[in-house]
Amino acid sequence: MNDSSQGEPPEPLAEASGANGAATPDAADGNDPPAPASPAEIEDLQSRIASLTQEVADAKDLARRAQADLANVRRRSRNERAEFRSRATEEVCSALLPVLDDLHRATLEVAKTTERWDGDENNHPAENPAERVVRGLHEGIRLVLRRFQDTLKRQGLLEIEAGGAPFDPRLHEAVQEVPAGPGQREGDVVEVLRRGYLLDGRVIRPATVVVASAPPEDADDAKPAAGGEDPGEGSGGPTTGTAPPGAAAETLPT
């Protein structure tokens, strides 16, 4: 080996930028640092931000309005369905009320017949086949009536309590007045001519009733003495201060 070649100093390393092509930080991206935005650009950006913010607020408001409208539509639809169902139920129940009245009348008439038989001491049900048939018919009508009433009650139909109750123009329809009897007060319902009914708390038919009126006053107390004549005159009883026969009657001083 050549000793001179071994004793030569090493060559200096090239600059990093020249050796591997790496650039300084400024040269790494190949661009100069961004220049500060001008006031016009800042104002434009702020305007765009404000515009987008307003658009977002409008979109949110529109969504809230759409949700409120949808809720109103659902509520209106639900109310309309309930009203339609109520009207349909009212029409059906109103059409069935005459049938209900007929069943009540049939039960009452058959009950009158069985009551006459019960009051007859000479009656023997075992010897009277017709009575057994009528009593069975009575029980059958009562059963049908009770089931019919239960079915209508499940639909919201209730009978108005009228007998013995005070007259209420919202529930009752008075067609006659009779003097109040013992234990009755003026304005009490003394008789129900036709039953009334409520459907879900609304009157679909008022009860037709007879109402007690004030008892008549005593005729002697109500009619005063006419012409200033003494009530005792002409009755044969003694009177005080009466004029002798043939003389004009004088009014007693008070």
C-alpha positions as CSV (number, residue, x, y, z in Angstrom):
1,M,0.0,0.0,0.0
2,N,0.9,3.5,-0.6
3,D,1.7,5.3,2.6
4,S,1.0,8.7,1.1
5,S,-2.5,7.8,0.3
6,Q,-3.2,6.7,3.8
7,G,-1.8,9.8,5.3
8,E,-3.9,12.3,3.4
9,P,-6.6,14.0,5.4
10,P,-10.2,13.1,4.6
11,E,-12.1,15.4,2.3
12,P,-14.6,17.7,4.0
13,L,-18.3,16.5,3.9
14,A,-20.5,18.3,1.6
15,E,-23.3,20.5,2.9
16,A,-26.4,18.7,3.9
17,S,-28.4,20.5,1.3
18,G,-25.9,19.6,-1.4
19,A,-25.3,16.0,-0.3
20,N,-28.8,14.5,-0.1
21,G,-31.0,17.3,-1.6
22,A,-32.7,18.0,1.8
23,A,-33.9,21.6,2.0
24,T,-34.1,24.0,4.9
25,P,-37.5,24.5,6.6
26,D,-38.3,27.4,4.3
27,A,-37.3,25.5,1.3
28,A,-39.1,22.3,2.4
29,D,-42.6,23.4,1.2
30,G,-41.3,25.4,-1.6
31,N,-43.4,28.5,-0.6
32,D,-42.9,31.6,1.4
33,P,-44.8,32.1,4.7
34,P,-48.4,33.1,4.1
35,A,-48.9,36.8,4.0
36,P,-51.3,38.3,6.6
37,A,-54.9,38.7,5.3
38,S,-56.0,42.1,4.3
39,P,-58.9,43.8,6.1
40,A,-61.1,43.3,3.0
41,E,-60.5,39.5,3.1
42,I,-61.2,39.4,6.9
43,E,-64.4,41.3,6.4
44,D,-65.5,38.9,3.6
45,L,-64.8,35.9,5.8
46,Q,-66.8,37.4,8.6
47,S,-69.7,38.1,6.3
48,R,-69.6,34.5,5.0
49,I,-69.6,33.2,8.6
50,A,-72.5,35.4,9.6
51,S,-74.4,34.3,6.5
52,L,-73.8,30.6,7.2
53,T,-74.8,31.1,10.9
54,Q,-78.0,32.7,9.8
55,E,-78.7,29.8,7.4
56,V,-78.2,27.3,10.2
57,A,-80.5,29.3,12.4
58,D,-83.2,29.4,9.7
59,A,-82.8,25.7,9.1
60,K,-83.3,24.9,12.8
61,D,-86.3,27.2,13.0
62,L,-87.8,25.6,9.9
63,A,-87.2,22.1,11.4
64,R,-89.0,23.2,14.7
65,R,-91.9,24.6,12.7
66,A,-92.2,21.4,10.7
67,Q,-92.2,19.4,14.0
68,A,-94.8,21.6,15.5
69,D,-97.0,21.3,12.3
70,L,-96.6,17.6,12.4
71,A,-97.7,17.4,16.0
72,N,-100.7,19.6,15.3
73,V,-101.7,17.4,12.4
74,R,-101.5,14.3,14.5
75,R,-103.5,15.9,17.3
76,R,-106.1,17.2,14.9
77,S,-106.4,13.8,13.3
78,R,-106.7,12.1,16.7
79,N,-109.4,14.6,17.7
80,E,-111.3,14.1,14.5
81,R,-111.2,10.3,14.9
82,A,-112.5,10.6,18.4
83,E,-115.2,13.0,17.4
84,F,-116.2,10.8,14.5
85,R,-116.3,7.7,16.8
86,S,-118.4,9.7,19.3
87,R,-120.9,10.8,16.7
88,A,-121.2,7.3,15.3
89,T,-121.8,5.9,18.8
90,E,-124.4,8.5,19.5
91,E,-126.3,7.8,16.3
92,V,-126.3,4.1,17.0
93,C,-127.3,4.5,20.7
94,S,-130.1,7.0,19.7
95,A,-131.5,4.5,17.2
96,L,-131.5,1.8,19.9
97,L,-133.2,3.8,22.6
98,P,-136.8,3.0,21.3
99,V,-135.9,-0.7,21.4
100,L,-134.7,-0.2,25.0
101,D,-138.0,1.6,25.8
102,D,-140.0,-1.3,24.3
103,L,-138.1,-3.8,26.5
104,H,-138.8,-1.8,29.6
105,R,-142.5,-1.6,28.7
106,A,-142.7,-5.3,28.0
107,T,-141.0,-6.1,31.3
108,L,-143.4,-3.8,33.1
109,E,-146.6,-5.3,31.5
110,V,-145.5,-8.9,32.2
111,A,-144.7,-7.9,35.8
112,K,-148.2,-6.5,36.3
113,T,-149.6,-9.9,35.2
114,T,-147.4,-11.9,37.5
115,E,-148.3,-9.5,40.4
116,R,-152.0,-10.2,39.8
117,W,-151.3,-13.9,40.0
118,D,-149.2,-13.5,43.1
119,G,-152.1,-11.6,44.8
120,D,-154.7,-14.3,43.9
121,E,-155.0,-16.8,46.7
122,N,-156.9,-19.2,44.6
123,N,-154.1,-19.3,42.0
124,H,-152.1,-22.5,41.7
125,P,-149.1,-22.1,39.4
126,A,-148.7,-25.9,39.1
127,E,-152.2,-26.1,37.6
128,N,-151.8,-23.2,35.2
129,P,-149.4,-23.9,32.3
130,A,-150.0,-20.4,30.9
131,E,-148.6,-18.9,34.1
132,R,-145.4,-20.9,33.9
133,V,-145.0,-19.8,30.3
134,V,-145.6,-16.1,31.2
135,R,-143.2,-16.2,34.1
136,G,-140.5,-17.8,32.0
137,L,-141.1,-15.1,29.3
138,H,-140.8,-12.5,32.0
139,E,-137.4,-13.8,33.2
140,G,-136.2,-14.1,29.6
141,I,-137.2,-10.5,28.8
142,R,-135.4,-9.3,32.0
143,L,-132.3,-11.2,31.0
144,V,-132.3,-9.7,27.5
145,L,-132.9,-6.2,28.9
146,R,-130.1,-6.5,31.4
147,R,-127.6,-7.7,28.8
148,F,-128.7,-5.0,26.4
149,Q,-128.2,-2.4,29.1
150,D,-124.7,-3.7,30.0
151,T,-123.7,-3.6,26.3
152,L,-124.8,0.0,25.9
153,K,-123.2,0.9,29.2
154,R,-119.8,-0.3,27.9
155,Q,-120.3,2.2,25.1
156,G,-120.7,5.0,27.6
157,L,-124.5,5.1,27.8
158,L,-126.0,5.8,31.3
159,E,-129.5,6.3,32.4
160,I,-130.4,9.7,34.0
161,E,-131.6,9.3,37.6
162,A,-134.9,11.3,37.6
163,G,-137.4,9.7,40.0
164,G,-137.6,11.7,43.2
165,A,-134.7,14.0,42.2
166,P,-135.0,17.8,42.0
167,F,-136.0,19.0,38.6
168,D,-132.9,19.9,36.5
169,P,-133.7,21.6,33.1
170,R,-130.3,20.3,31.8
171,L,-131.4,16.7,32.3
172,H,-135.2,16.7,32.5
173,E,-138.0,17.9,30.3
174,A,-141.2,18.7,32.3
175,V,-144.5,18.1,30.5
176,Q,-146.9,18.3,33.5
177,E,-147.2,19.7,37.0
178,V,-149.2,18.2,39.8
179,P,-149.6,19.5,43.4
180,A,-146.9,18.2,45.7
181,G,-148.0,15.3,47.9
182,P,-146.9,14.2,51.3
183,G,-143.1,14.2,51.6
184,Q,-142.7,15.9,48.3
185,R,-141.3,19.4,47.7
186,E,-142.0,21.9,45.0
187,G,-139.8,21.1,42.0
188,D,-139.3,17.4,42.8
189,V,-139.8,14.9,40.0
190,V,-142.8,12.7,40.9
191,E,-143.1,10.6,37.8
192,V,-140.9,9.6,34.9
193,L,-142.8,9.2,31.7
194,R,-139.8,8.4,29.5
195,R,-136.3,7.6,30.6
196,G,-133.4,9.9,29.7
197,Y,-129.9,9.0,28.8
198,L,-126.3,10.4,28.9
199,L,-123.6,9.3,26.5
200,D,-120.1,10.1,27.8
201,G,-121.5,12.8,30.0
202,R,-123.6,14.4,27.3
203,V,-127.4,14.4,27.2
204,I,-128.6,12.6,24.1
205,R,-132.2,12.4,25.4
206,P,-133.6,14.2,28.4
207,A,-135.9,12.4,30.8
208,T,-139.6,13.3,30.3
209,V,-141.0,13.9,33.8
210,V,-143.9,15.2,35.8
211,V,-142.9,17.8,38.4
212,A,-144.5,18.7,41.7
213,S,-145.9,22.2,42.0
214,A,-146.6,24.2,45.2
215,P,-149.5,22.8,47.1
216,P,-152.7,25.0,46.8
217,E,-153.3,27.4,49.6
218,D,-156.3,27.1,51.9
219,A,-159.3,28.8,50.2
220,D,-160.5,30.4,53.4
221,D,-157.1,31.9,54.2
222,A,-156.5,33.0,50.6
223,K,-159.9,34.8,50.1
224,P,-160.2,38.0,52.2
225,A,-163.6,39.3,53.5
226,A,-165.2,41.5,50.8
227,G,-166.9,44.8,51.4
228,G,-165.6,45.1,54.9
229,E,-168.2,42.7,56.2
230,D,-167.5,40.9,59.3
231,P,-166.8,37.2,58.5
232,G,-169.1,36.2,61.4
233,E,-172.1,38.0,60.0
234,G,-174.7,35.7,58.7
235,S,-173.2,32.7,60.4
236,G,-175.4,32.9,63.4
237,G,-172.5,33.4,65.7
238,P,-172.1,36.3,68.1
239,T,-170.2,39.3,66.8
240,T,-168.8,42.3,68.5
241,G,-169.9,45.8,67.6
242,T,-172.4,44.7,64.9
243,A,-175.2,47.0,63.8
244,P,-178.8,46.1,64.7
245,P,-180.9,44.5,61.9
246,G,-181.8,47.0,59.2
247,A,-179.0,49.4,60.1
248,A,-175.9,49.9,57.9
249,A,-172.9,48.1,59.1
250,E,-170.2,50.2,60.6
251,T,-166.5,49.6,60.4
252,L,-165.0,48.9,63.8
253,P,-162.2,51.2,64.8
254,T,-158.8,49.6,64.8
